[in-house]
Amino acid sequence: MALIKSISGIRGTIGGKSGEALTPIDIVKFASAFGSWVIEQSNNPKIVIGRDARISGQMVSQLITATLQGLGVEVIDLGLSTTPTVELAVPLEKAGGGIIITASHNPIQWNALKLLGNTGEFISDEDGKKVLAKAENLDFSFAPVKKLGRYTAKEDYLDKHIEHVLGLDLVDVKAIAARKFKVVVDCVNSTGGIVIPKLLRALGVTVVEELFCEPHGDFPHNPEPLPENLRDIAKKLENGNFDLGIVVDPDVDRLAFFCEDGSFFGEEYTIVAVADYVLSQTIGNTVSNLSSSRALKDITLRRGGEYHASAVGEVNVVHKMKEVNAIIGGEGNGGVIYPASHYGRDALVGIGLFLTHLAKFGKSASRLRATYPNYYISKNKIELTPDIDMDRILDAIKLKYKKHQIIDIDGVKIEFEKEWVHLRKSNTEPIIRIYSESDSQVTAEHLANKIILDIKEVITSSL
């Protein structure tokens, strides 16, 4: 069982003891703390909520709704929704905040509360600490019976989100329709199954083959959109009957593509391709996090812009994007952030921009992928136990590789001449992530394995 409190929200496994997992008691406590924080920020407190389709979602949503009403907060419930849809809805509803009930790419036993401020963006680390302090100290009180919060269900926001995408200046519906694309989509039996096929048809895609698009939350495979979890859609494409494969995670903020021959376009290359298109229309700056491929930097420089790196986490990427006035950015996990739409990872926006790019490119997805620098990222992890001292590990690695360029704004990133490796504690799981990149897959994997051995040596020596 696990309960993680971080910049990415309150995340945990369902079932177990309070304080050790995401139990009903913990859900009520953290919802109370956040609702109380919103009340302090607004004279007319209102919170938008929405959830992905995972099995525990309805239970968690009911607990949050009742808790917020008990505080005197008005609840706008979008029901089955997506993370970016809730992000768009918060400012449209003039709400004081939002709660997205989703554990994103985590397996079925997990759920979470992702917390948004009144702009529809994730709350800052500073505000997150205030919410956690309120939860820890039970620093909240509930409303008398005549001042309980109202409840309103609004189930039309997915349609509003689609209309929003269609209205973006760089989304060319006519160009997409002219290509008569045939697309297969895997939505891992979550809310993407409701909105992504509908979006594709609205964009003029001729054939939409739906794979795992029933939103009942029983995930048919590990929901993280990595090649090893996506064999079904790859096999579907191998027959040559489709132009593209599209994959989203349970809350539809991560986006990955497959080429027409069943090859993986590359989750890291989602933001690269979208940025390439956006930069082809307007020269500007880009941002991705430290664990993302250097391909975005290459493309940005090629197009005449400037590239900047941020710490991992959507809120950190957004902060950096605002700081450098970036016109496109995101994360290498398939998260596209397009400020002309809103400051949040949005697979719907990513699809609209990517399909426009592919349509105007005029050739196949595999040919488009071949136009980009070829880097390989090796993504690895080590399970964390309570006796592992993460700070000691980072200090030891920094000392060992002190002759190389080191960036330590988020864990430790070591820059070699042609490669890099980044190790950091995950915000969403009890693990150490070790990412490495090279222009050779063998080299990337060798570098990752070398660092993993170094980490294990530090752990062993401390026991």
N, C-alpha and C positions, 0 to 999 in steps of 0.2 A: 504494500500500500504506500501511496505517496501523496504529499501535499506540498506544492511549490508556490511560493509567493515571490513574484518578481515583477520586472518592468513590463512583462507580457501578460500580467493579470494574476488571478488566483486559479491554479490548475491542480487537479488531483484525480486520483482513481476513486470510483464509486464503491461504497461499502467499506466497512471497517469501523475503527474507533475515531471519535471526534479528535481533531488535532493531528491525526495521522493519515487522513484521507479526506476526500471531499464529501463529507456526510451532510445530511440535512441541517444539523446544528451549525456546521461550518458555513454552509451556504447562507443560512439566515444571518449569521454573525457578519459575514463580509458584505452581504447585500445591505444590511443595516448601516454598516460603517460607510459604505459608498453613498447610500441614500442620504445619510446625515451630512456628508461632505457636500453633496449637491445642494441640500437645503441651505447650507451656509453660503453658497455661491449665488443663490437665486431667491428672489422674493416670491416667485411663482414656480415652485419646483415641479419639473416634469422630466421623466426619464423614458427614453425609447428602448424597448427590448426586442430581441429577435434571436432565433436559435437555428442551429443546423439540425439534421434529422437523426442524430444519434439517439439510441434507445433511451438514455436517461434524460434527454432534453426536456420532455414535457414535465417530468417530475421537478427538475431543477427550475424550470420556468415558473411553475405554479408556486414554488416556495419563494422565489424572488418577487413575483407579483404581489403575493399576500404581504410579504415583508415591507415592500415599498409603500403599499397602500396603508399599512399600519403606521408608517412614519408620517403619513399625510402627503405622500408624493403621488402625483398623477402619472399613471402608467399608459404608454402608447405601445401596444403589443403588435408587432409585425408578424408574429407566428413563425412559421417556417420561412427562413430568410437567409441572407448571406452576410458576411462581415461587411463588405463594401456597401451593401444596401442599407444596413443600419447606420453606417458612417454618413451616407448621404441624407438619411432621414432625420438625423438629430438636428442639424441647422434648419432644415425645411420645416420641422415641427416647432422650432424655437425652443427646444428642450434644453435643460440644464446639463444633460449627460445621456449616456447610453450604456447598455450592458448587452454584450453579445455572448450568448451561451453556446460555446463551442470549444473543443480542445484541438481545433484545427487539424493537423496531420496526425495527431496522436491516435493510438488504437482505440477500439470500441469501449474499453473499460474506463477511459478518461473522459472528463468534462472540465469546463472552465468558465470563469467569468472574465471576459475581456472588457475593460473599462474605458469609456470615452468621455471626453469633456464636451463643453457646449459647442465646440466647432466641429464635432464629429471625428476628432483626432484622438489617438490614445493619450491618456493623461501622462503628465511628465513624471519622471522618477521622484521629484520632490513631492508632488501631489500624491503619488502612489504611496510614499512613505507616510503621509498624513492619514490616508485611508487605513493603512495597516496598523498605525498607532491607535486609531479609533477602534478598530476591531480588537486589538490586544487589550485595550483598557475598557472595553464595552462602553465607549464614550458616545452614547446615543440614547435618545428617549423617544417614545412613541406618542402618537396623536390621540386626543380624546375621540370618543365615538362620533361626534358630529363633524369632525375635521379629517376623517379618513380620506385617503386619496381616491380619485376616480379611476376607472379602468375603461379603455377604449381599444378595440381590436381594429387594426387597419391592414387589410390583406392585399392592397393594390400596389404596394411599393416595389415589388419585383417588376411589374409592368412599367412603373415610373422610371425605374432604373434602366430598363431597355430603351425607353424613349430618350432618356438622357444620353445613352451611348450613341443612338442614331443621330442625335443632334450635335455631336461633337464635330468641329470643323474639319478635322483630319480623318474622320471616318467617312469613306466614300462608298455609299450603299450601291450606287449605280455601277461602279467599277467591280465591286464584289459580285453583284448579280450577273454581270456580263461574263464572268469567268465560269459560271455554272458549276461551282465547287460541289464535290461530293465529300462529305465529312463524316467520320465516325467519332463519337464522343463517349468517354467513360467518366461518369459522375459519382462513382463509388457509393451508389444508393443513398445519396444525401441531397441537399437542397439544390445543388447544381443540376440535378435531374429535372427539376421544375423549370429553371430559368434558362439554362444554356441552350437546349434544343429550341426553345421559343425565340431566344436571341438570334440564333443562327438562321432560322427561317425568316425572321424580320430583316436580317441583313441580306437576304436574297440567296442564301445557300440552297442549291437545288435538291440535294439529297442529304438527309440527316439520319444516320444510323445510330440508334440509341443503345448503349451498352451500360448496364448497371445504372439505370436512370430512375428506378423506383425509390422514392424518398422514405424508406422505412428504417434506415439507419443500421441495417445489418450488413456491414461492410463485407464485400465479397473477397477482398484482399487487403493487405496492409494499406491504409489510406494515404501514406506518404507517396507523392508522385515521382517515384524513382523507377528506373528501367526494370529492376528485378521484381517489382510489384505489379508490372503492367504487361505481362506476357499475353493476356487475352486480346488487348487492342493491337499489340504488335502483330500477332498472328492474323487478325482480321485484315490488317493492311497488307500483309505479305502477298495476298492474292492479286493485288494491283487494281482493285475496284474503287479505290478512294483516292482523293487528292491529299488528304490530311487527316491526322488523328489529333484530338484535343482531349486533354485530361485536366481535371481540377480536383482540389482536395475537398474535404467535407464542408468547409465554410466558404469556399470559392474565392479565396484571396491568393492562391497559388495556381500557376498555369504552366502546363508543359505541352509540347507538341511532338507528334510523330510524323515522319516523312511518308510519302506515298508508297515507299517500298518496305515500310515497317521499321526502318531505322529510327533511333531516337534523335530528335532534333537537338536535344540537350536542354535540360531545365535551366542551366546557366545561360543559355543562348536566347531564352525568351526575352529578357530585358535587352540583350544585345540587338536582336532583330528589331524590336519595337523602337529602341532608341535610334537605330540606324535610319528608320523611316522618319521619325520625328525630326531628327537633325538634318535630314535631307530637305526638309521644308523650312526649317529655321535653325540657324547656327546658335548654339547655346551651351550651357554647362550641364554636366551629368553627375550623379552620385550613386554609388553602391556601397555596400558594407565591406569590411575587411576580409570577409570570407568569400567574396564573390570573385568571379573570373576577371583577369586583367584584360579580357577581350573587350569589355566595355570601354576601358581606357583607350585601347587601340582605335576603336571605331570613333570615339569622341574626338581624338586628336586628328584622325583622318578627315573628319568632317569640319575641323576648324574650331572645335569647342575646347573647354577645359574640364578635366575629370577630377573629382574629389572623392575621398573615401571617408566612411563614418564607422562608428562602432556598430555592432550587430544589434538588430532590433528596429522595428518599423519607426518607433518614435525617434530614434537616433538618426535614421536615414532622413526622415522628414525635417528634423531640426537642421541638419546639414544642408538639405536642399534649399530651405528658406534662407539660410546664411549665405549661400553662394548663388542664389537666384537660379537654381537649376530648372530646366524646362522638362526634364524627364529623369527618372531615377528608379531605384528599387533594390531588390535583393536577388542574389543568384539562385534562390530557391524557387524562382518563377514568379516573384512578386513585382508587378508593374505599378509604379506610382507616377501618375500623370497630373501635374498641378492644374492643367486646363480643365480637368474634371474635378478632382478633389485630392487631398493629401492622404491617400490610403491605398494599400495594395488592392488592386481590382482586376480580377480575371475577365470580367465582362468588357471593361475598357481595353484590356490587353488583347482580347479576341478581335474587337472591332478594328484596332490599329494594325494588328498583325495581318488579318485577312485583307485589309486595304493594301498593305505593303506587298503581300504575296500576289494580289491581283494585278497591281501596277508593275511588279517585277516581270510578270508574264511567263514565268517558267515554273518548274516544280519546286516543292519545298526542299528537296535534297540539293537542287542546284543553288537555291538561296543560301542554304547552310554552308555550302562550299565556298561562298564568297567571304566568309568570316575567318579570322585567325583560328587555328586549330589548337586549343589547349585542352588539357585533361586534368580534371580535379578528382582526387581520391578523398572520399568522405568516410571517416572512421570515428569510432567512439569507444570510450571506456566507461563501464558502469561505475558510479560513485558509491562508496559506502561511508558511513559516518566517521570512520577512522582515517579517511584520506584527507590530508591537509592540502587543499588546492593552492593556497598562497605559497607554500613551501615548494610545490612542484614548479610553479611559474618562476619563482626566484632561481631555482636550480637550473632550469632550462635557459633563462636569460644569462646566467653566469657561464654556462657551458658554451653558448653561441655568441658571446659578447663581441667577437671580432666581426660579426655581421650586423647589418642594419636591423634594428629591433623597434617595433611599434608596440607600445603597451597600453594604449587607451582602452583596450578591451581584450583581456587575456594577454597573450604574447604572439605577435606575428614576426617571423624571421624572414627577411628578404635576402635571398641568395642572388647570384648573377642572373639566372634565367628561371629560377623557381622561387616559390614561397611556401611556408607552412604556417598555419594559424591554429593555436590551441586555446580553448576557452571553456569555461563552465557554461552549460546550456541554460537558457532562461526558461525552458519548457519541459525539461526532463532531467532526472538525477544522473547526468552523464557529463564526461569531458568530451568535447568535440575536437577532432583533429582533422583539419582540412589541409591538403597540399595540392599545388598546381605546378605543372610543367608542360612543355610542348611534347613530352613523351609520357605515355601512360605508365610504362614500366618505371620511369624515373619518379613520377608522382607517387606511385605506390611504394617504391623503395624508400623515398623520403619520409612518407607517412609512417611506414613500419619502423624506420630508424628512430623517429621521435617517440613512437609508442614504446619501444624498448627503453629509451631514455626515461620516459615517465615511469614505467614499471620498475626500473632500477631505483628511482627516487622513492617510490612507494615502498619497495622492499627494504630499503636501507633505513626507513623511518619506523618500521615495525619492531 
